[in-house]
């Protein structure tokens, strides 16, 4: 089963240790200590499964080089009893795969960097050949000074003070990280950083036998101490059995209650699924009805509806601006930027004050710089300037990271709104296209109707002209006017015989019925066409006859 183990050690010169030797051993590498000239070569050491260096953003390039990093850590300390490094030793769950253990150890290393601003060296060791094969563990070596773009700076004192609660924090944090990793891996095992008492576990701790009792047991001699322990153990076993039976009974009841709850949950889920199907059906029918309504609209009405739907959509930018995660990230970025500006202003003000003090108090400044006296105002101004400058350097990467985080939250919210709008945008574009098609169809229909009306009007005019011309011919024939008598060339020769018969028949019709007879002829397309052809033939014959006369 997974076990909890987290131990915090220090690497101190007072114990004859060095950061370079510790780093070389844990990484299985060769490192030359530039301060002492010692060569620490552990390249033949086996069992190092993985190693990696982590440092805050903006750290110097050499922070990614193990020999240079730990030589820098040694060089930063001047006292012979200095603590040059600090180490976390953690037990990695054997239930995880090698990649999962590596990811977990590296995650813990990055968390140390984030909280303390130090450089961290993570080395994962395999179990020893003769030891417990489940003993996967990691050595996490960290600098005792914070790492900035300028290199190693101030000491991290929070881990030196046992009352600070930092070690308890990291015990709890490691427990949470390991349990999350086990959960992701689908494992049921968990670890707990608390003591048995804090966990509420009633268990008799094991008692260490001294050498005297151990020898008596080995020789088979009776021991009252052993007998008392065996009696206590028997009583404890009986108590455990009784408690186990009670627990089994409780578990049976709990199982029955669970089964009942599960059945009710299944019924509730089924009802929820039916309700969901009803809602989806209603939504589908609503969309179908809306689609039917929209398709029945005219092009102009549909275009107005499309504009209304577009205006009703939430724009991705507006959604992003209202997103709580973006608002929070934006506020954090602005706060950090403001803090950095204030630090920059404070640094500039203190530097100006220091320059003014030096210009105004030249002698005191010279005595101060010579070490003959202390110029307190100058010391304070320069110290505050350096402090403000250091704070500005620390805030710079955090402000940049916060700004990048705000942009990322904005783009995430914007993308979500784009995806949310996508179905409605597709629907809008579909109806916009339909509106264009309808507009074209309506234009074509108007053009067709206009042409049809023009054709009908033209046909009506021709009909009226045919009726007028025919009635004029019939009247001239009835009155035997010039050109319509029997001996007239226009009548006897140029007028087709069939037309003459129609005219004669028309004139024999009573006058009160003539209009009705003519209308019946004109209403019949076939008879109207025949009459029009005969009238046209007469006109052509007359025109041709007259052209001969003019020519003669």
Secondary structure, 3 states (H helix, E strand, C coil): CCCCCEEEEEEEHHHCCCHHHHHHHHHCCEEECCCCCCEEECCCCCCEEEEEEECCCCCCHHHHCHHHHHHHHHHHCCCCCCEEEEEEEEECCCCCCHHHHHHHHHHHHHHHHHHHCCCEEEEEECCCCCCCCCCCEEEEEECCEEEECCEEEEECCCCCCHHHCHHHHHHHHHHHHHHHHHHHCCCCCCCCCCCHHHHCCCCCCCCCCCHHHHHHHHHCCCCHHHHHHHHHHHHHHHHHHHHHHHHHHHHHHHHHHHHHHHHHHHHHHHHHHHHHHHHHHHHHHHHHHHHHHHHHCCHHHHHHHHHHHHHHCCCHHHHHHHCHHHHHHHHHHHHHHHHHHHHHHHHHHHHHHHHHHHHHCHHHHHHHHCCCCCCHHHHHHHHHHHHHHHHHHHHHHHHHHHHHHHHHHHHHHHHHHHHHHHHHHHHHHHHHHHHHHHHHHHHHHHHHHHHHHHHHHHHHHHHHHHHHHHHHHHHHHHCCCCCCCCCCHHHHCCCCHHHHHHHHHHHHCCHHHHHHHHHHHHHCHHHHHHHHHHHHHHHHHHHHHHHHHHHC
